[in-house]
Amino acid sequence: MKDLKELLDEMEARFNSVDFIADDPIQIPHSYSKKQNIEIAGFFASIFAWGQRKTIINKTNDFLSRMGEDPHDFILNHADEDRLLFSDFKHRTFQPVDAYAFLEFLQQQYRQGESLEHSFSRHLNSDSPSIEAALIGFRQEFIDQSGAMRRTLKHLSGPQTGSSCKRLNMYLRWMVRKDDKGVDFGIWNTIRPDQLCLPLDVHVERVARKLHLLKRKQTDWKAVIELTENLKKMDAKDPARYDFALFGMSLSGEY
């Protein structure tokens, strides 16, 4: 068997390409050019990222289409009654009441600042080894500002709940990672790629366990840290790039 780093580097190079975009929810933010629209489209694409990828893409497009051509303008300037545009939107357990809470939260965030970047990064210190504090702080801001009922909070998980935070880790990978492959955006600069954590979904978990990169039995935040730390041994500056390798290896059926 190939050396593990050699294998993962080869698989990352294979799957981290523009060909990956066509069948993945990341295609949705790629349809925008304005920074804030990329952020908003990517945020909802990640929040809705459970179930089949085709369904996730269709539901996210449906949600964003209700905002018009400029989601940022809608978020910033819509009135409370405009939220009724989402009164019949549903995706699995995501209901209209959840949509209202997310719209309230995002409106407050964008009225306070130009980018969602600082909604995460302001909770980090320069010596923070991971984005854990950013996820905790961001979720707490959501609780404080969204008016969300308890049922809505399951759609925005945090390490403080023990969750693996797959969806937010994926979102931050999209916004933070920088390379020349054309998939991740790399439009945020106040979070370092070495602080990112792996989005731990069923595909990544299965291959990670097979390759002995993950031994913890529970699929929780501690498992995310274990996997990320093991991948840092192969690339201390950009461990999240191996998300492409692990995810792609599972989808291809080769591992």
C-alpha positions in Angstrom: 0.0 0.0 0.0 1.2 3.5 -0.8 2.5 5.7 2.0 -0.5 7.4 3.6 0.6 10.9 2.9 1.4 10.0 -0.7 -2.0 8.5 -1.2 -3.9 11.4 0.4 -1.9 13.9 -1.6 -2.7 12.0 -4.8 -6.4 11.8 -4.0 -6.6 15.5 -3.0 -5.0 16.6 -6.3 -7.5 14.4 -8.1 -10.7 15.6 -6.5 -9.8 19.2 -5.7 -10.6 20.4 -9.2 -13.3 22.5 -10.9 -14.9 19.2 -12.0 -15.9 18.7 -8.4 -18.1 21.8 -8.4 -20.8 20.5 -10.9 -22.3 17.9 -8.5 -21.7 19.6 -5.2 -23.6 22.3 -3.2 -20.5 24.5 -3.6 -21.8 25.2 -7.1 -24.4 27.6 -5.6 -22.1 30.3 -4.2 -20.0 29.9 -7.3 -22.9 31.3 -9.3 -22.3 34.7 -7.5 -19.5 37.2 -7.8 -20.3 39.7 -5.0 -18.5 38.7 -1.8 -21.5 39.0 0.5 -23.7 37.0 -1.9 -21.0 34.3 -2.0 -21.1 34.3 1.8 -24.9 34.1 2.1 -25.3 31.5 -0.7 -22.6 29.4 0.8 -24.0 29.7 4.3 -27.5 28.4 3.3 -26.0 25.7 1.1 -24.1 24.5 4.1 -27.0 24.8 6.5 -29.2 22.7 4.1 -26.4 20.2 3.5 -28.0 17.0 4.7 -29.5 14.4 2.5 -28.7 13.9 -1.2 -26.6 16.5 -2.8 -29.1 17.0 -5.7 -31.9 17.8 -3.2 -29.6 20.1 -1.2 -28.8 22.1 -4.4 -32.4 22.3 -5.4 -33.6 23.4 -2.0 -30.9 26.0 -1.6 -31.6 27.5 -5.1 -35.3 27.6 -4.2 -34.5 29.4 -0.9 -32.2 32.0 -2.5 -34.5 32.6 -5.5 -37.0 34.1 -3.1 -34.5 36.8 -2.3 -34.1 37.9 -5.9 -30.8 38.5 -7.8 -29.0 40.1 -4.9 -29.4 38.1 -1.6 -27.2 40.6 0.3 -29.5 43.5 -0.6 -32.5 41.5 0.4 -31.0 40.5 3.8 -29.9 44.0 4.5 -33.1 45.8 3.5 -36.1 43.5 3.7 -39.0 44.3 6.1 -40.5 41.7 8.5 -43.4 41.1 6.2 -41.0 40.2 3.3 -40.2 37.1 5.3 -43.6 35.7 4.4 -41.9 34.8 1.1 -40.6 31.8 3.0 -43.8 30.8 4.6 -44.1 27.6 2.6 -40.4 26.7 2.5 -39.4 23.4 3.9 -36.3 21.2 3.8 -36.5 18.1 5.9 -37.0 19.5 9.4 -36.1 23.0 8.4 -39.5 24.9 8.6 -40.6 28.5 7.9 -40.1 29.4 11.6 -36.5 28.4 11.2 -36.1 30.5 8.1 -37.5 33.6 9.9 -34.9 33.2 12.6 -32.0 32.8 10.2 -33.1 35.9 8.2 -33.4 37.9 11.4 -29.9 36.9 12.5 -28.3 37.6 9.1 -30.0 41.0 8.9 -28.5 42.0 12.2 -25.1 40.6 11.3 -24.9 42.5 8.0 -26.2 45.7 9.5 -23.4 45.5 12.0 -20.7 44.7 9.5 -19.9 44.1 5.8 -19.0 40.5 6.1 -19.8 37.3 8.0 -16.1 36.7 8.3 -15.8 38.8 11.5 -18.9 37.1 13.0 -16.6 34.1 13.3 -13.1 35.5 13.6 -13.8 38.0 16.4 -14.1 35.0 18.7 -10.6 33.8 17.9 -7.2 34.8 19.2 -4.1 34.7 17.1 -2.9 31.7 19.0 -6.1 29.8 18.8 -5.2 26.3 17.5 -8.6 25.7 15.9 -11.8 27.3 15.0 -13.6 25.9 18.0 -14.0 29.2 19.8 -15.3 30.8 16.5 -18.0 28.1 16.2 -19.0 28.5 19.8 -19.1 32.3 19.6 -21.0 32.4 16.4 -23.7 30.0 17.7 -24.1 32.1 20.8 -24.6 35.2 18.7 -27.3 33.3 16.8 -29.0 32.4 20.0 -28.8 36.0 21.2 -29.9 37.8 18.0 -32.2 35.5 16.1 -35.1 35.1 18.4 -35.0 31.4 17.5 -37.0 28.8 19.3 -35.1 25.9 20.8 -36.2 23.7 17.8 -34.2 26.0 15.4 -30.9 25.6 17.2 -30.4 22.1 15.9 -29.8 23.7 12.5 -26.8 25.5 13.8 -24.7 23.2 15.9 -21.7 24.0 18.0 -18.8 22.2 19.8 -20.5 23.1 23.1 -23.3 20.6 22.2 -20.8 17.9 21.3 -21.7 18.1 17.7 -19.1 17.5 14.9 -20.3 20.7 13.3 -19.9 19.2 9.8 -21.9 21.9 8.0 -20.2 24.9 9.6 -16.8 23.3 9.2 -17.5 22.8 5.5 -18.7 26.4 5.2 -15.5 27.7 6.7 -13.4 25.5 4.5 -15.1 27.1 1.5 -14.6 30.7 2.7 -11.1 30.4 4.2 -9.0 27.8 2.1 -6.8 29.4 -0.5 -5.3 27.6 -3.5 -5.3 27.8 -7.2 -7.7 24.8 -7.9 -10.8 27.0 -8.3 -13.1 25.1 -5.8 -12.8 26.8 -2.4 -13.1 30.6 -2.4 -10.4 31.8 0.0 -12.1 35.2 0.4 -11.6 35.4 4.2 -8.3 36.5 5.7 -8.7 36.7 9.4 -9.0 32.9 9.9 -6.0 30.8 9.0 -6.3 27.6 7.0 -4.3 25.8 9.8 -7.2 26.6 12.2 -9.8 24.8 10.0 -11.3 21.5 11.1 -12.4 18.7 8.9 -16.1 18.5 8.0 -16.8 15.0 9.4 -19.7 13.5 7.4 -20.4 9.8 6.9 -18.2 9.6 3.8 -15.2 11.2 5.4 -15.7 9.2 8.6 -15.8 5.9 6.8 -12.6 6.4 4.9 -10.8 8.0 7.9 -11.5 5.0 10.0 -10.4 2.6 7.3 -7.1 4.5 7.0 -6.7 4.6 10.8 -6.9 8.3 10.9 -9.8 8.2 13.3 -10.2 5.8 16.2 -12.7 7.5 18.5 -16.0 5.6 18.4 -18.3 8.6 18.8 -18.8 10.9 15.8 -18.5 14.1 17.8 -16.3 17.2 18.2 -13.5 15.3 19.9 -13.5 13.0 16.8 -13.2 16.1 14.6 -10.1 17.3 16.6 -8.5 13.8 16.5 -8.9 13.5 12.7 -7.7 17.1 12.1 -4.7 16.6 14.3 -3.7 13.4 12.5 -4.0 15.2 9.1 -1.9 18.1 10.4 0.9 15.6 10.7 0.8 15.5 6.9 0.1 19.2 6.2 0.3 21.4 9.3 -0.6 24.6 7.3 -3.7 23.2 5.4 -5.1 20.0 6.9 -8.6 20.7 5.5 -7.4 20.1 2.0 -7.6 16.4 2.7 -11.4 16.7 3.0 -11.3 16.4 -0.8 -9.3 13.2 -0.6 -11.4 11.5 2.0 -14.7 12.6 0.6 -13.7 11.8 -3.0 -12.3 8.4 -2.1 -15.7 7.4 -0.5 -17.8 8.7 -3.4 -15.6 7.0 -6.0 -16.2 3.7 -4.2 -12.5 3.0 -4.3 -12.0 2.9 -0.5 
